[in-house]
């Protein structure tokens, strides 16, 4: 297909082309609004560009990098060995680890404190790739949390990250997502209510 090099006089003015665009956009808007109001959503488009989020959602691919979680052994102990590889690989420097000696002589150390500052995190997944013991994952399928304006709430501690693993193991990813969205919808409709975040 050969591209036209020259534009006509009216095309160079852009007035007619802009008017055509406005007419097309406004006519689709009015048509879709009328169809939606009378309950004919399926006639709007076969594959609509928008969805009614958060009540509807597209399925994420398996590799979607959601909120972090710390994985656990079957007995409930944390898998993390406080080796600092995740913190070293993190380009945003959002992971803070404070190691401690373990009571068990077979275990060298464990994280006494493990925190991720989600205000700094860019959700790149380098921490997951760097971990040699599969202690951190981003497979929850959840978006970052919506918090009140206190920046301290954006720091997710070890207990929060471990609790996500327990909830995912006990309930599954779909139930975890439903619980998360129910909480977010409550925050949206009742912004002044006290909500437990995490």
C-alpha positions as CSV (number, residue, x, y, z in Angstrom):
1,X,0.0,0.0,0.0
2,X,1.4,3.4,-1.0
3,X,1.1,6.2,1.5
4,X,-0.2,9.5,0.3
5,X,2.5,12.2,0.6
6,X,0.3,15.2,0.0
7,X,-2.7,16.3,2.1
8,X,-5.6,18.2,0.7
9,X,-6.3,21.8,1.7
10,X,-9.0,20.7,4.2
11,X,-6.9,18.0,5.7
12,X,-4.1,20.5,6.3
13,X,-6.5,22.8,8.2
14,X,-7.5,19.9,10.5
15,X,-10.9,21.6,11.1
16,X,-12.9,19.1,9.0
17,X,-10.9,16.1,10.3
18,X,-11.3,17.2,13.9
19,X,-15.0,17.7,13.4
20,X,-15.3,14.2,11.9
21,X,-13.6,12.8,14.9
22,X,-15.8,14.6,17.3
23,X,-18.9,13.5,15.5
24,X,-17.8,9.9,15.5
25,X,-16.8,9.9,19.2
26,X,-20.0,11.6,20.3
27,X,-22.3,9.4,18.2
28,X,-20.6,6.2,19.7
29,X,-20.9,7.7,23.2
30,X,-24.7,8.5,22.8
31,X,-25.3,5.1,21.1
32,X,-23.5,3.1,23.8
33,X,-25.1,5.1,26.6
34,X,-28.6,4.4,25.3
35,X,-27.9,0.7,24.9
36,X,-26.4,0.6,28.4
37,X,-29.4,2.4,30.0
38,X,-31.9,0.0,28.3
39,X,-29.9,-3.2,29.3
40,X,-28.4,-4.1,26.0
41,X,-24.7,-4.1,27.2
42,X,-23.8,-7.0,24.9
43,X,-24.7,-5.0,21.8
44,X,-22.3,-2.2,22.7
45,X,-19.3,-4.1,21.4
46,X,-18.2,-7.7,21.1
47,X,-14.9,-6.9,22.9
48,X,-15.3,-3.6,24.9
49,X,-12.2,-1.7,25.6
50,X,-13.3,-1.0,29.2
51,X,-14.6,-3.2,32.0
52,X,-16.5,-2.3,35.1
53,X,-13.6,-2.6,37.4
54,X,-13.5,-3.6,40.3
55,X,-16.8,-5.5,39.9
56,X,-15.5,-7.1,36.7
57,X,-11.9,-8.1,36.0
58,X,-9.7,-9.6,33.3
59,X,-7.8,-12.7,34.2
60,X,-4.2,-12.0,34.8
61,X,-1.5,-14.1,33.2
62,X,0.4,-16.6,35.3
63,X,3.4,-14.4,35.3
64,X,1.6,-11.3,36.7
65,X,3.7,-9.7,39.4
66,X,1.3,-8.9,42.2
67,X,1.9,-8.1,45.9
68,X,4.8,-9.9,47.6
69,X,4.6,-12.8,50.0
70,X,7.1,-14.7,52.1
71,X,6.9,-18.5,51.6
72,X,6.7,-20.8,54.5
73,X,7.7,-24.4,55.3
74,X,5.0,-26.9,56.2
75,X,5.5,-26.3,59.9
76,X,4.9,-22.6,59.5
77,X,8.6,-21.4,59.7
78,X,9.7,-18.8,57.2
79,X,11.9,-20.0,54.4
80,X,14.0,-16.9,54.2
81,X,17.6,-17.3,55.4
82,X,18.4,-13.5,55.5
83,X,21.0,-13.8,52.8
84,X,20.3,-10.2,51.6
85,X,20.3,-11.3,47.9
86,X,16.8,-9.9,47.3
87,X,17.8,-6.6,48.9
88,X,21.0,-6.5,46.9
89,X,19.2,-7.2,43.6
90,X,16.4,-4.6,44.3
91,X,17.0,-1.5,42.1
92,X,14.6,0.6,44.2
93,X,16.3,-0.3,47.5
94,X,12.9,-0.9,49.1
95,X,13.7,-4.1,51.0
96,X,15.1,-3.9,54.6
97,X,16.3,-7.0,56.4
98,X,17.5,-7.3,59.9
99,X,19.0,-10.9,60.5
100,X,19.0,-12.8,63.8
101,X,20.5,-16.1,65.0
102,X,18.0,-19.0,65.1
103,X,17.4,-21.1,68.2
104,X,17.8,-24.2,66.1
105,X,21.5,-25.0,65.5
106,X,20.8,-26.5,62.1
107,X,19.5,-23.1,60.9
108,X,22.2,-20.4,60.6
109,X,20.0,-17.3,60.6
110,X,16.5,-15.9,59.8
111,X,15.1,-12.4,59.3
112,X,14.2,-10.8,62.6
113,X,12.8,-7.9,60.5
114,X,11.8,-8.1,56.9
115,X,10.1,-5.0,55.4
116,X,9.2,-3.9,51.9
117,X,8.4,-0.2,51.3
118,X,5.7,-0.4,48.7
119,X,6.0,3.3,48.0
120,X,9.5,2.7,46.6
121,X,8.9,-0.8,45.1
122,X,8.6,-0.8,41.3
123,X,7.3,-4.5,41.2
124,X,10.1,-5.6,38.9
125,X,10.4,-9.1,40.3
126,X,14.2,-9.0,40.7
127,X,13.9,-10.0,44.4
128,X,12.0,-13.1,43.3
129,X,14.6,-14.0,40.7
130,X,17.5,-13.4,43.1
131,X,16.2,-15.6,46.0
132,X,18.1,-18.9,46.1
133,X,15.6,-20.6,48.4
134,X,12.3,-19.4,46.9
135,X,11.5,-17.5,50.0
136,X,9.8,-14.5,48.3
137,X,7.2,-14.6,45.6
138,X,4.9,-12.2,43.8
139,X,2.2,-14.7,42.8
140,X,-0.7,-13.4,44.9
141,X,-2.4,-11.9,41.8
142,X,-3.2,-8.8,43.9
143,X,-2.7,-5.2,43.1
144,X,-0.9,-3.0,45.6
145,X,-3.0,-1.9,48.5
146,X,-4.8,1.4,48.7
147,X,-3.9,2.9,52.1
148,X,-4.8,6.1,53.9
149,X,-2.3,9.0,53.6
150,X,0.0,7.7,56.4
151,X,3.2,6.6,54.6
152,X,4.0,4.2,57.4
153,X,1.2,1.9,56.3
154,X,2.9,1.3,53.0
155,X,5.7,-0.6,54.7
156,X,4.7,-4.2,54.7
157,X,6.4,-6.2,57.5
158,X,7.4,-9.8,57.9
159,X,4.1,-10.8,59.5
160,X,2.0,-9.3,56.8
161,X,4.0,-11.0,54.1
162,X,3.8,-14.3,55.9
163,X,0.1,-14.0,56.5
164,X,-0.4,-13.6,52.7
165,X,1.2,-17.0,52.2
166,X,-1.1,-18.6,54.9
167,X,-4.2,-17.0,53.3
168,X,-3.1,-18.1,49.8
169,X,-2.5,-21.7,51.0
170,X,-5.7,-21.9,53.0
171,X,-8.1,-20.2,50.6
172,X,-6.6,-20.1,47.1
173,X,-5.9,-17.2,44.8
174,X,-9.4,-16.5,43.7
175,X,-10.7,-16.3,47.3
176,X,-7.8,-14.1,48.3
177,X,-8.6,-11.8,45.4
178,X,-12.3,-11.7,46.3
179,X,-11.4,-10.8,50.0
180,X,-9.0,-8.1,48.8
181,X,-11.6,-6.5,46.4
182,X,-14.3,-6.7,49.1
183,X,-12.0,-4.7,51.4
184,X,-11.1,-2.2,48.7
185,X,-14.8,-1.7,47.8
186,X,-15.6,-1.1,51.5
187,X,-12.7,1.5,51.6
188,X,-14.1,3.2,48.5
189,X,-17.7,3.4,49.8
190,X,-16.8,4.1,53.5
191,X,-13.5,6.0,53.5
192,X,-13.7,7.0,57.2
193,X,-14.3,3.5,58.6
194,X,-11.4,1.8,60.4
195,X,-10.1,-1.0,58.1
196,X,-7.3,-3.5,58.9
197,X,-4.8,-3.3,56.1
198,X,-2.3,-5.9,54.9
